[in-house]
Amino acid sequence: MIKKKMAMVITLLLALGTILGACGKGNNNTTGGNKKNGFSVGMVTDIGGVDDKSFNQSSWEGLQAFGKANNMDKGKGGYDYLQSTSDADYVTNLTTLARQGFNLVFGIGFLMQNAVDEVAKQQNDTKFAIIDSEVKEPNVVSILFKEQEAAFLAGVVAALTTKSNHIGFIGGMENAVIERFQSGFLAGVKAAKPSVKVDVQYAGAFDKPEAGQAIASKMYSSGADVIFHAAGGTGNGLFKEATDLKKKDPNREVWAIGVDRDQSDMGPDVVLTSAIKRVDVAVKDTSQKTKDGNFPGGKNILYGLKENGVSLAPINAKAANKAAIENAVKDWTSKIKSGSLKVPGTLAEFKTFSVK
């Protein structure tokens, strides 16, 4: 009898140990590398989507790099994103990530300014970051860029490449960010070759590649041989049009200039260079600072050439005067970084811009 009772007790203890061990193991599997970090970060895309080959994609690449560097897993408790299909999704997606316990939540793009402002006030225990706009809340850091500096260099490249003395600029929507791109590009063209004509047209959207292609078609047809876009996913239409024209006539001078990230993969034969906006660097930097306890809440962080926040992608090897262009870019970059040249960030500033 005693032996039976002892055997029963031992069996129960073994079973209990197995259950507790399984529970502990289950928790570790669920959280993976996230639990030991004790920090999670998410982002909400604008309507361009995470695979827009441009702004949102660069942001996500930065978040992925941060996650990898900190041995984190994708998903709740680690790093993740929610994609917006319309502006009506912004508040919902930001709120969802905050309620899921993400410590830091990025709103990607100026289109999300009002949504970030609204949700930050409601979810004041969550830290937020807005890209390309300013939200004056203590739990929000505003990340801005000197887009005009990268665009200036793109303008120099365009002016030194064009054979027709006719180039184009395609903007997505009219706002302060795209105005900085336009102003800087026009200034770069003017500084390198004042006689060049620049056509400017806006598509009115960042997610309409068909509109970008239609605008590019008209510009190329009217004599432009280099076109720069600052239009997000809409700019993908520019690359399609340039690639199609090049296929029809391989000897034709047709060039496109990308934006936000190195977009050479969008057309190796037609992409001249890209005005890079290192959103990936800003996202990774801000995430790391926040994880380390140095969240710059209530502040504006500005990234320019000097801060490695903007840059110019390599010049296409097929460019006729590649070496001369690279030397010019190097010279202008030095002037901008030293402060001897201030690139206009508005069209009003461009009107009075001159190179001494």
C-alpha positions as CSV (number, residue, x, y, z in Angstrom):
1,M,0.0,0.0,0.0
2,I,2.8,2.4,1.0
3,K,4.7,1.5,-2.2
4,K,1.6,2.2,-4.3
5,K,1.2,5.6,-2.7
6,M,4.9,6.5,-3.2
7,A,4.7,5.4,-6.8
8,M,1.6,7.6,-7.3
9,V,3.4,10.6,-5.8
10,I,6.5,10.2,-7.9
11,T,4.3,9.8,-11.1
12,L,2.4,13.1,-10.2
13,L,5.7,14.9,-9.6
14,L,7.1,13.7,-12.9
15,A,4.0,14.8,-14.7
16,L,4.0,18.2,-13.1
17,G,7.6,18.7,-14.1
18,T,6.9,17.8,-17.6
19,I,3.9,20.2,-17.8
20,L,6.0,23.1,-16.3
21,G,8.9,22.3,-18.7
22,A,6.6,22.3,-21.7
23,C,5.0,25.6,-20.6
24,G,8.4,27.2,-20.3
25,K,9.5,25.8,-23.6
26,G,6.3,27.1,-25.3
27,N,6.9,30.6,-24.2
28,N,10.4,30.7,-25.5
29,N,9.3,29.4,-28.9
30,T,6.6,32.0,-29.1
31,T,8.8,35.0,-28.4
32,G,12.1,33.8,-29.9
33,G,14.8,36.5,-29.8
34,N,12.2,39.1,-29.0
35,K,11.7,38.4,-25.3
36,K,15.3,38.8,-24.4
37,N,15.4,42.2,-26.1
38,G,12.4,43.6,-24.3
39,F,11.9,46.1,-27.1
40,S,9.7,46.1,-30.2
41,V,9.2,48.5,-33.1
42,G,6.7,48.7,-35.9
43,M,5.9,50.9,-38.8
44,V,2.8,51.9,-40.8
45,T,3.3,52.5,-44.5
46,D,1.5,55.2,-46.4
47,I,-0.6,54.2,-49.4
48,G,2.5,53.4,-51.5
49,G,2.9,50.1,-49.8
50,V,6.0,48.4,-48.4
51,D,7.2,47.2,-51.8
52,D,6.9,50.5,-53.6
53,K,10.6,50.3,-54.7
54,S,11.0,53.7,-53.1
55,F,10.2,55.4,-49.8
56,N,8.3,52.8,-47.8
57,Q,10.5,50.0,-49.0
58,S,13.6,51.9,-47.8
59,S,12.0,52.4,-44.4
60,W,11.2,48.7,-44.1
61,E,14.8,47.8,-45.1
62,G,16.0,50.0,-42.3
63,L,13.7,48.4,-39.8
64,Q,14.8,44.9,-41.0
65,A,18.4,45.9,-40.6
66,F,17.7,47.1,-37.0
67,G,15.9,43.9,-36.2
68,K,18.7,41.7,-37.6
69,A,21.4,43.7,-35.7
70,N,19.5,43.2,-32.4
71,N,18.6,39.5,-33.0
72,M,14.9,40.2,-33.2
73,D,12.1,38.3,-34.9
74,K,9.6,39.6,-37.3
75,G,6.1,39.9,-35.7
76,K,4.5,41.0,-32.5
77,G,7.1,41.6,-29.8
78,G,9.8,42.1,-32.4
79,Y,9.7,44.3,-35.5
80,D,6.8,44.4,-38.0
81,Y,4.7,46.7,-40.3
82,L,1.1,47.3,-41.2
83,Q,0.3,48.3,-44.8
84,S,-2.2,51.1,-45.6
85,T,-4.4,50.9,-48.6
86,S,-6.0,54.3,-48.1
87,D,-5.5,57.3,-45.8
88,A,-8.5,55.9,-43.8
89,D,-6.2,53.1,-42.5
90,Y,-3.6,55.4,-40.9
91,V,-5.2,56.0,-37.5
92,T,-6.4,52.3,-37.3
93,N,-3.0,50.9,-38.1
94,L,-1.1,53.2,-35.8
95,T,-3.5,52.4,-32.9
96,T,-3.3,48.7,-33.6
97,L,0.5,48.6,-33.2
98,A,0.3,50.8,-30.1
99,R,-2.3,48.5,-28.5
100,Q,-0.2,45.4,-29.4
101,G,2.5,46.8,-27.2
102,F,5.1,48.0,-29.7
103,N,7.4,50.4,-27.9
104,L,8.1,52.6,-31.0
105,V,5.8,53.1,-33.9
106,F,6.8,54.9,-37.1
107,G,4.4,56.7,-39.4
108,I,6.0,56.7,-42.8
109,G,5.4,59.9,-44.8
110,F,4.0,63.4,-44.4
111,L,0.5,62.1,-45.4
112,M,0.4,60.6,-41.9
113,Q,1.0,63.8,-39.9
114,N,-2.6,64.2,-38.7
115,A,-3.0,60.6,-37.9
116,V,0.3,60.4,-35.8
117,D,-0.7,63.6,-34.0
118,E,-4.1,62.1,-33.1
119,V,-3.0,58.7,-32.0
120,A,0.1,60.0,-30.1
121,K,-2.2,62.0,-27.9
122,Q,-4.4,59.0,-27.2
123,Q,-1.6,56.4,-26.8
124,N,0.7,58.6,-24.7
125,D,2.6,55.5,-23.3
126,T,3.8,54.6,-26.8
127,K,6.7,56.4,-28.5
128,F,6.1,57.5,-32.1
129,A,8.3,58.7,-35.0
130,I,7.0,60.6,-38.1
131,I,9.0,60.6,-41.3
132,D,8.9,63.8,-43.4
133,S,6.7,65.9,-41.2
134,E,6.6,67.5,-37.8
135,V,4.3,66.6,-34.9
136,K,4.8,68.6,-31.7
137,E,4.1,66.0,-29.0
138,P,6.5,64.9,-26.3
139,N,6.2,61.2,-27.3
140,V,6.9,61.9,-31.0
141,V,10.2,62.5,-32.8
142,S,10.0,64.2,-36.2
143,I,12.5,63.1,-38.8
144,L,13.2,65.4,-41.7
145,F,15.6,65.5,-44.6
146,K,17.4,68.0,-46.8
147,E,16.1,66.5,-49.9
148,Q,17.2,69.5,-51.9
149,E,20.8,68.6,-51.4
150,A,20.6,65.2,-53.1
151,A,18.3,66.7,-55.7
152,F,20.8,69.4,-56.5
153,L,23.4,66.7,-57.3
154,A,20.8,65.0,-59.5
155,G,20.3,68.2,-61.3
156,V,24.0,68.6,-61.9
157,V,24.1,65.1,-63.4
158,A,21.1,65.7,-65.6
159,A,22.4,69.0,-66.9
160,L,25.8,67.5,-67.8
161,T,24.2,64.4,-69.4
162,T,21.5,66.0,-71.6
163,K,22.2,66.2,-75.3
164,S,18.9,68.0,-76.1
165,N,19.3,70.7,-73.4
166,H,15.8,69.6,-72.4
167,I,15.0,67.6,-69.2
168,G,12.0,66.9,-67.0
169,F,10.8,66.7,-63.4
170,I,7.8,64.6,-62.3
171,G,6.4,65.3,-58.8
172,G,3.9,63.1,-57.0
173,M,1.9,65.6,-55.0
174,E,2.6,69.3,-54.3
175,N,3.9,69.7,-50.7
176,A,6.9,70.9,-48.8
177,V,8.9,67.7,-49.3
178,I,8.5,67.5,-53.0
179,E,9.1,71.2,-53.3
180,R,12.5,70.6,-51.7
181,F,13.2,68.0,-54.4
182,Q,12.1,70.3,-57.2
183,S,13.9,73.4,-55.9
184,G,17.2,71.5,-55.4
185,F,16.9,69.9,-58.8
186,L,16.3,73.1,-60.6
187,A,19.2,74.7,-58.7
188,G,21.6,71.9,-59.7
189,V,20.6,72.3,-63.3
190,K,21.1,76.0,-63.2
191,A,24.4,75.7,-61.5
192,A,25.8,73.2,-64.0
193,K,24.2,74.5,-67.2
194,P,21.8,77.4,-67.1
195,S,20.7,77.1,-70.7
196,V,18.9,73.8,-70.1
197,K,15.1,73.8,-70.2
198,V,13.3,72.0,-67.4
199,D,9.7,70.8,-67.8
200,V,7.9,70.3,-64.4
201,Q,4.6,68.3,-64.0
202,Y,2.8,66.8,-61.0
203,A,0.8,63.6,-61.1
204,G,-1.3,64.4,-58.1
205,A,-0.6,60.9,-56.5
206,F,2.2,58.7,-55.3
207,D,0.6,55.4,-56.2
208,K,-0.3,55.8,-59.9
209,P,2.5,54.4,-62.1
210,E,0.2,54.7,-65.2
211,A,0.1,58.5,-64.6
212,G,3.8,58.6,-64.3
213,Q,4.2,56.8,-67.5
214,A,1.8,59.1,-69.3
215,I,3.7,62.2,-68.2
216,A,7.0,60.7,-69.0
217,S,5.8,59.7,-72.5
218,K,4.8,63.3,-73.2
219,M,8.1,64.7,-71.9
220,Y,10.2,62.3,-73.9
221,S,8.1,63.0,-77.0
222,S,8.6,66.7,-76.6
223,G,12.4,66.4,-76.6
224,A,13.4,65.7,-73.0
225,D,16.2,63.1,-72.8
226,V,16.6,63.0,-69.0
227,I,13.7,62.9,-66.5
228,F,13.9,63.0,-62.7
229,H,11.0,61.8,-60.6
230,A,10.1,62.5,-56.9
231,A,6.8,60.6,-57.0
232,G,7.1,57.4,-55.1
233,G,5.3,54.5,-56.8
234,T,4.0,56.8,-59.5
235,G,7.6,57.1,-60.7
236,N,7.7,53.4,-61.6
237,G,5.8,54.5,-64.7
238,L,8.8,56.7,-65.7
239,F,11.1,53.7,-65.7
240,K,8.7,51.6,-67.7
241,E,8.4,54.3,-70.4
242,A,12.1,54.8,-70.6
243,T,12.8,51.1,-70.8
244,D,10.1,50.6,-73.5
245,L,11.6,53.5,-75.6
246,K,15.1,52.1,-75.2
247,K,14.0,48.7,-76.4
248,K,12.4,50.2,-79.5
249,D,15.5,52.2,-80.3
250,P,18.6,51.0,-78.4
251,N,20.6,54.0,-79.8
252,R,18.2,56.6,-78.5
253,E,19.4,58.8,-75.6
254,V,16.8,58.1,-72.9
255,W,17.6,58.5,-69.2
256,A,15.7,58.4,-65.9
257,I,16.8,59.5,-62.5
258,G,15.4,57.7,-59.4
259,V,14.6,58.8,-55.9
260,D,14.7,57.8,-52.2
261,R,16.7,54.6,-52.8
262,D,19.2,53.5,-55.5
263,Q,16.6,52.6,-58.2
264,S,19.1,51.2,-60.7
265,D,17.3,47.9,-60.5
266,M,14.3,49.5,-62.2
267,G,16.2,49.8,-65.5
268,P,19.9,49.1,-65.8
269,D,20.0,50.6,-69.3
270,V,18.1,53.8,-68.5
271,V,18.6,54.7,-64.8
272,L,21.3,57.4,-64.8
273,T,21.5,57.8,-61.0
274,S,19.2,58.3,-58.0
275,A,18.8,61.0,-55.4
276,I,19.0,58.8,-52.3
277,K,17.1,59.7,-49.2
278,R,18.5,57.5,-46.4
279,V,15.2,56.8,-44.7
280,D,16.6,53.4,-43.8
281,V,19.5,55.1,-41.9
282,A,17.0,57.3,-40.0
283,V,14.7,54.5,-39.1
284,K,17.6,52.3,-37.9
285,D,19.2,55.1,-36.0
286,T,16.0,56.2,-34.3
287,S,15.1,52.6,-33.4
288,Q,18.5,52.0,-31.8
289,K,18.5,55.3,-29.9
290,T,15.1,54.5,-28.5
291,K,16.0,50.9,-27.6
292,D,19.1,52.3,-25.8
293,G,16.9,54.7,-23.7
294,N,17.7,57.8,-25.8
295,F,14.4,58.5,-27.5
296,P,14.5,62.1,-28.8
297,G,10.8,62.8,-28.0
298,G,9.5,66.3,-29.0
299,K,12.5,67.0,-31.2
300,N,13.1,67.5,-34.9
301,I,16.0,65.4,-36.3
302,L,17.4,66.7,-39.7
303,Y,19.4,64.6,-42.1
304,G,21.4,66.1,-44.9
305,L,24.6,65.3,-46.9
306,K,26.8,66.1,-43.9
307,E,24.8,63.6,-41.7
308,N,24.8,60.9,-44.4
309,G,21.0,61.3,-44.6
310,V,20.9,62.0,-48.3
311,S,23.3,61.1,-51.1
312,L,23.6,60.3,-54.8
313,A,23.7,56.8,-56.2
314,P,26.6,55.8,-58.5
315,I,26.5,57.2,-62.1
316,N,25.5,54.6,-64.7
317,A,28.6,53.2,-66.3
318,K,27.1,53.8,-69.8
319,A,26.9,57.5,-69.3
320,A,29.0,59.2,-72.0
321,N,31.0,61.6,-69.8
322,K,30.9,59.6,-66.5
323,A,34.3,60.7,-65.2
324,A,33.6,64.4,-65.7
325,I,30.2,64.1,-64.1
326,E,31.6,62.3,-61.1
327,N,34.2,65.0,-60.6
328,A,31.5,67.7,-60.8
329,V,29.4,65.8,-58.2
330,K,32.4,65.5,-55.9
331,D,33.1,69.3,-56.1
332,W,29.5,70.3,-55.5
333,T,29.2,67.8,-52.6
334,S,32.2,69.4,-50.9
335,K,30.8,72.9,-51.3
336,I,27.4,71.8,-49.8
337,K,29.0,69.9,-46.9
338,S,31.3,72.8,-46.1
339,G,28.4,75.3,-46.0
340,S,29.8,77.5,-48.8
341,L,26.8,76.6,-50.9
342,K,23.3,76.6,-49.5
343,V,20.8,74.7,-51.7
344,P,17.3,76.3,-51.9
345,G,14.6,74.3,-50.3
346,T,11.7,76.3,-51.6
347,L,10.7,77.7,-55.0
348,A,10.8,81.2,-53.5
349,E,14.4,80.6,-52.4
350,F,15.2,79.2,-55.9
351,K,14.1,82.5,-57.5
352,T,17.0,84.3,-55.9
353,F,19.5,81.4,-56.1
354,S,22.8,82.1,-57.8
355,V,26.2,80.5,-57.9
356,K,29.0,82.9,-57.1
